[in-house]
Amino acid sequence: MSAVAQPVRIGRRRSVGRRFGSAGPLTYVFLLVVAAASAFPLYWSLVVASQDNSAIADYPPSVTPGHQLFHNIGRVFNSGEVNIDFWTALANSAIVAGVVAFSVVLFSALAGFAFAKLSFRGSKALMLTVVATMLVPVQLGIIPLYIEMIHLGWLNRLPAVIAPNLVSAFGVFLMRQYIAGSVPNELIDASRVDGCHTLRVFWHVVLPAVRPAAAVLGLLTFMMTWNDFFWPLIVLTPGNPTVQVAVSTLASGYVQDYALVLAGTFVSILPLLFVFLALGRQIIGGIMKGAVKA
Amino acid sequence: MTVSTGEASAAPGAVRPRRRFLPRWMRRLDVKVSPYAYVAPFFLIFLAFGLFPLGYTAYVSLTDRNLLNPVSSFVGLGNYTELLHDSYFWNAVENTLAIWVISTVPQLLIALGLAHLLNTKLRARTLFRMSVLLPQVTSLVAVALIFTQLFSRDYGLVNYVLGHVGMHNVDWEAGRLSSWIALSVMVTWRWAGYNALIYLAAMQGIPDELYEAAAIDGARPFRQFLHVTVPMIRPTIIFTVIISTIGGLQLFTEPYLFQPLKGSAQGGSGRQYQTVAMYLYEKAFGSSQFKFGYAAAIAWCLFLLIAVISLVNFLVVRRIRSADT
């Protein structure tokens, strides 16, 4: 299906930017300050994580990384020294975030396709409902949700943190907008004439066309799920944690071992940091595209 | 070969669409019914793990349900009357509102300014955009732990710097206002850049003619920003205010991890920064109380609080902006 769409690039929106002319030097100074402020706490976590815990008390504090980074990271992964298994935590987070990202993309694309290209009774009202659910603070339902998890036997097991996140209203919305704009109706009609039923249309026409948006949605979902804390803290235990629960457990000792805590923190940020550095442009495009339509 | 199927007769290598026509009734079914099947997963899962628990919260809040006690009985509005006389609850409401205000206002103002700066012809545009989004990639847990170290009393970098201007060893965690400020710095740091990108996206949709007209009328850039940009992105501002309200009033992770003794959720020795979400957690899961009925009442009150404040915000933001257009 090489005829399928030249999808609207989601990553590279041409920015207008000419209205206030070129940026003056003052603009650059401000933006550089902001960039430094954004990066500094992350840099600082590296500084603390790479020092001996006693060096934290140095006066004046040293602002350059020390030599203990790998030693401290080793301590994080040494389940004899800390009361959590950090490898399990990383694996759990990867599984949870991976499954959730895949499922959100699939169900969002399906629903987005139906809302954008199929006509059915009540579709407008249903789409409105989807958007409205974004404004419902469902996190407040944690008490019954917890009771639900007891009944399902999912306490302290990964399905408890996967199941509630399998779909996303934002995802459906993003996919609907994208499919409406990037898959020509003629193409769908043509494949219908060729005898495709709707699921085949979805598979052969829509899915190939939405790949860029699906990638962005998948990445954003992966990041959000990886960073989730409140619900995993409630249903999981330090015995079977996600990485966020594990890091917070590191921090809950009576004596604050900042070097250890921030070494764990640093490790927990690292995977997303790599993804972000590699694909930041696409991620920003996705956020901005979702924002314009909202 | 006497028997030749349709497929065998096709020229090898020729790409032909496979035509598999369904029976007429199935095609009708496909067109009429399948759309519902495609949107069903979203609604079913949202119902099961989103809407149903939220609605059921209202019911649980009318009982004395407790995890340790399998038999629960109906207590009517008992939990709510108790809650209204619970000084810890009102303390948590006050903390939550205060932290929300001092983190949302600067956050959105910074975001507006930042978006304005990013909306110029920039070199290394992507690099700057990525840098403002960096905090958003950082998890709440990481933000909370890093800033807790930065704000620590004895060895924190913040106190080291402040020591040079005569403020020595501020105990950020112990004080009421000081702990609120520390938390608001965390929230602002994480969210300002994200909101800036959303504003930037909206700003790029403003037609150039408006700025040209304003320039002809003699409006300087700052007045253009105030009288063209801000009114034009009003819907987006309303959107971000409501989203920040929903998120800000449920603040949990930052104050929870700011505590020297994590695990409890008291929000400091004097409950000086305990938020409503933390109080809910304390009653339901912290300190082995498992008072689910009472916690559900707290959740429902927080829900009402969010709804009312979102509505007020919506009305206020709408009025202010339409006044100056």
Contacts between the chains, C-beta under 8 A, distances in Angstrom:
chain1	res1	chain2	res2	distance
A	13	B	204	7.4
A	15	B	119	7.9
A	15	B	125	6.7
A	15	B	204	6.1
A	16	B	119	7.9
A	16	B	204	5.4
A	16	B	208	7.1
A	17	B	119	6.4
A	17	B	120	6.0
A	17	B	121	4.5
A	17	B	122	7.0
A	17	B	125	7.8
A	17	B	204	7.9
A	18	B	121	5.9
A	18	B	208	7.5
A	19	B	119	7.5
A	19	B	206	8.0
A	19	B	208	5.7
A	19	B	211	4.8
A	20	B	119	7.1
A	20	B	120	4.9
A	20	B	121	7.9
A	20	B	211	7.9
A	20	B	221	6.0
A	21	B	120	7.2
A	21	B	121	6.6
A	22	B	120	6.8
A	22	B	121	4.6
A	23	B	117	7.4
A	23	B	120	4.0
A	23	B	121	6.1
A	23	B	122	5.0
A	23	B	123	7.8
A	27	B	117	5.2
A	27	B	120	5.9
A	27	B	122	7.5
A	30	B	117	5.8
A	31	B	117	5.8
A	31	B	118	7.4
A	31	B	122	7.7
A	31	B	128	5.1
A	31	B	131	7.9
A	34	B	114	6.3
A	34	B	131	7.1
A	34	B	132	6.2
A	34	B	193	7.8
A	35	B	127	8.0
A	35	B	128	6.4
A	35	B	131	3.7
A	35	B	132	7.3
A	37	B	189	7.5
A	38	B	131	5.1
A	38	B	132	6.0
A	38	B	134	4.6
A	38	B	135	5.5
A	38	B	189	7.7
A	38	B	193	6.4
A	39	B	131	6.6
A	39	B	134	6.1
A	41	B	135	7.7
A	41	B	138	7.5
A	41	B	143	7.3
A	41	B	146	4.8
A	41	B	147	6.7
A	41	B	150	7.0
A	41	B	189	6.9
A	42	B	134	6.9
A	42	B	138	6.5
A	42	B	146	7.6
A	44	B	146	6.3
A	44	B	149	7.8
A	44	B	150	6.7
A	44	B	157	7.0
A	45	B	142	7.1
A	45	B	146	4.9
A	48	B	149	6.2
A	56	B	155	5.1
A	57	B	154	7.4
A	57	B	155	5.4
A	59	B	160	7.7
A	60	B	160	6.6
A	61	B	155	6.9
A	61	B	157	5.9
A	61	B	160	5.7
A	107	B	41	4.6
A	107	B	42	5.9
A	107	B	45	7.9
A	108	B	42	7.8
A	110	B	38	4.3
A	110	B	39	7.6
A	110	B	41	7.0
A	111	B	38	5.7
A	111	B	39	4.5
A	111	B	41	7.2
A	111	B	42	5.0
A	113	B	38	6.4
A	114	B	34	7.9
A	114	B	35	4.2
A	114	B	36	8.0
A	114	B	38	3.9
A	114	B	39	5.1
A	115	B	39	6.9
A	118	B	31	7.8
A	118	B	34	7.5
A	118	B	35	4.3
A	118	B	38	7.6
A	119	B	35	7.8
A	120	B	32	7.2
A	120	B	35	4.0
A	120	B	36	6.5
A	123	B	35	7.0
A	126	B	39	6.1
A	126	B	43	7.6
A	129	B	43	7.8
A	130	B	42	6.7
A	133	B	46	5.9
A	133	B	50	7.0
A	133	B	51	7.7
A	135	B	242	7.0
A	135	B	246	6.9
A	135	B	310	7.6
A	136	B	50	7.1
A	136	B	51	7.3
A	136	B	54	6.8
A	137	B	54	7.9
A	137	B	246	5.5
A	137	B	250	6.3
A	137	B	302	7.9
A	137	B	303	6.3
A	137	B	306	5.7
A	138	B	49	7.8
A	138	B	50	4.1
A	138	B	51	7.3
A	138	B	53	7.3
A	138	B	54	5.6
A	139	B	250	6.0
A	140	B	54	6.1
A	140	B	57	6.5
A	140	B	250	7.5
A	140	B	299	4.4
A	140	B	300	7.5
A	140	B	302	6.0
A	140	B	303	5.1
A	141	B	50	6.9
A	141	B	51	7.9
A	141	B	52	7.7
A	141	B	53	3.1
A	141	B	54	3.8
A	141	B	55	7.8
A	141	B	56	7.1
A	141	B	57	5.3
A	141	B	299	7.4
A	142	B	53	7.3
A	142	B	280	7.9
A	142	B	284	7.5
A	142	B	299	7.2
A	143	B	53	7.6
A	143	B	57	5.9
A	143	B	60	5.7
A	143	B	284	5.9
A	143	B	292	5.2
A	143	B	295	5.5
A	143	B	296	4.7
A	143	B	299	6.4
A	144	B	52	7.3
A	144	B	53	3.9
A	144	B	54	7.8
A	144	B	56	3.9
A	144	B	57	5.7
A	144	B	60	6.0
A	144	B	296	7.6
A	145	B	49	6.4
A	145	B	53	4.2
A	146	B	284	7.6
A	146	B	292	8.0
A	147	B	60	7.8
A	147	B	292	7.4
A	148	B	49	7.5
A	148	B	53	6.5
A	163	B	45	7.5
A	163	B	49	6.0
A	164	B	45	7.8
A	164	B	49	3.8
A	164	B	50	7.2
A	166	B	41	7.6
A	166	B	45	5.1
A	167	B	41	6.1
A	167	B	42	4.6
A	167	B	45	4.6
A	167	B	46	6.2
A	169	B	42	7.5
A	169	B	46	7.5
A	172	B	39	8.0
A	172	B	42	5.7
A	194	B	17	4.8
A	194	B	19	6.2
A	195	B	17	7.7
A	195	B	19	4.4
A	195	B	20	5.8
A	195	B	21	4.7
A	195	B	22	7.7
A	197	B	22	5.8
A	197	B	26	7.9
A	197	B	27	7.1
A	197	B	30	4.8
A	197	B	34	7.6
A	198	B	30	5.6
A	198	B	31	7.1
A	198	B	34	4.8
A	198	B	35	7.6
A	198	B	38	7.9
A	199	B	34	6.9
A	202	B	38	7.7
A	223	B	137	6.4
A	226	B	139	7.1
A	227	B	139	3.7
A	227	B	140	6.3
A	227	B	141	7.5
A	229	B	139	7.1
A	229	B	140	5.6
A	229	B	141	5.3
A	229	B	253	5.0
A	230	B	252	5.4
A	230	B	253	6.4
A	230	B	277	7.8
A	234	B	281	7.7
A	234	B	285	5.9
A	244	B	139	5.9
A	244	B	140	7.8
A	244	B	141	4.6
A	247	B	141	5.4
A	247	B	142	7.2
A	247	B	145	6.9
A	248	B	141	5.6
A	248	B	145	7.8
A	248	B	257	6.1
A	248	B	262	6.5
A	251	B	145	5.6
A	251	B	148	8.0
A	251	B	257	6.5
A	251	B	262	6.1
A	252	B	261	7.8
A	252	B	262	4.0
A	252	B	263	5.5
A	254	B	261	7.7
A	256	B	152	7.8
A	256	B	260	7.6
A	258	B	149	5.2
A	258	B	152	7.9
A	258	B	155	7.9
A	261	B	145	5.8
A	261	B	149	7.6
A	262	B	145	6.7
A	262	B	146	6.7
A	262	B	149	6.5
A	265	B	141	7.3
A	265	B	142	4.7
A	265	B	145	5.1
A	265	B	146	6.5
A	268	B	139	6.5
A	268	B	141	7.2
A	268	B	142	6.2
A	269	B	137	7.7
A	269	B	138	5.8
A	269	B	139	6.8
A	269	B	142	5.2
A	272	B	137	5.1
A	272	B	138	7.9
A	272	B	139	7.7
A	273	B	137	6.6
A	276	B	130	7.3
A	276	B	133	7.7
A	276	B	134	7.3
A	276	B	137	4.7
A	277	B	130	7.9
A	280	B	126	7.1
A	280	B	129	7.8
A	280	B	130	4.2
A	280	B	133	7.0
A	281	B	126	5.3
A	281	B	130	7.6
A	283	B	133	7.3
A	284	B	126	7.3
A	284	B	129	5.1
A	284	B	130	6.7
A	284	B	133	6.1
A	284	B	197	6.4
A	287	B	133	7.5
A	287	B	194	7.2
A	287	B	197	5.5
A	287	B	198	7.2
A	287	B	201	7.8
A	288	B	197	5.7
A	288	B	198	7.3
A	288	B	200	6.7
A	288	B	201	3.8
A	289	B	201	7.4
A	291	B	197	7.1
A	291	B	198	4.0
A	291	B	201	4.3
A	291	B	202	6.8
A	291	B	236	7.0
A	292	B	201	4.7
A	292	B	202	6.5
A	292	B	204	7.9
A	292	B	205	6.2
A	294	B	236	7.6
A	294	B	239	5.7
